[in-house]
Amino acid sequence: MDLTEHTLQKELIMDGKVIKVEKHRVTLPNQKEGIREVVKHPGAVAILAVKDGKILFVEQFRKALEHTLIEIPAGKVESGEERIKTAIRELEEETGYTSVRLSLLHEFYVSPGFCDEYISLYYTDTLVESDELKPDDDEFVKHHWLTLDEAIKWMKEGKIKDAKTMIALMHFQLEQNK
């Protein structure tokens, strides 16, 4: 059986600063019609940054959740920007560090049931302090340096709940146990 849904019509519901929301009328695999609400996102990067055996985290307020989250540095890809350049820019903006070398670990969808956001996860252990912390005007962050064991403990205790961060930590733990 073909599981593909075919789009019959798209309607732009909202065109925001970061996302667009579309309403799609589709033909389902059983030939009936359905409605799908789709969030269009430009994509993002995340960076697992390690220095002297400790992982760099940022804590910031997330309005959608109405509280702070502890995450690895991350950010949205700007139009026409290469993902690796986004990673370098976001690392510097959020942490005040840059990197001599970044390597791509994984790429994954965040919430494919309704959103097309795709994250590229990079790794660096070549952090170099940049001239100054350059956060966006509306971005306020606190930094945490944790060992892998401390980070896993925070995850188990529910202090780290962000999926991209959990994926990065699990990957790092698997690599350490080889």
HELIX and SHEET records of a PDB file:
HELIX    1   1 ARG A   83  THR A   95  1                                  13    
HELIX    2   2 LEU A  148  LYS A  156  1                                   9    
HELIX    3   3 ALA A  163  GLN A  176  1                                  14    
SHEET    1   A 3 HIS A   6  ASP A  15  0                                        
SHEET    2   A 3 LYS A  20  THR A  27 -1                                        
SHEET    3   A 3 GLU A  33  LYS A  40 -1                                        
SHEET    1   B 4 HIS A  67  GLU A  71  0                                        
SHEET    2   B 4 LYS A  54  ARG A  62 -1                                        
SHEET    3   B 4 ALA A  44  LYS A  51 -1                                        
SHEET    4   B 4 ALA A  74  LYS A  76 -1                                        
SHEET    1   C 5 HIS A  67  GLU A  71  0                                        
SHEET    2   C 5 LYS A  54  ARG A  62 -1                                        
SHEET    3   C 5 ALA A  44  LYS A  51 -1                                        
SHEET    4   C 5 TYR A 118  THR A 124  1                                        
SHEET    5   C 5 SER A 103  TYR A 109 -1                                        
SHEET    1   D 3 HIS A  67  GLU A  71  0                                        
SHEET    2   D 3 LYS A  54  ARG A  62 -1                                        
SHEET    3   D 3 LYS A 142  LEU A 146 -1                                        
SHEET    1   E 2 TYR A  97  SER A  99  0                                        
SHEET    2   E 2 LEU A 127  GLU A 129 -1                                        
END                                                                             
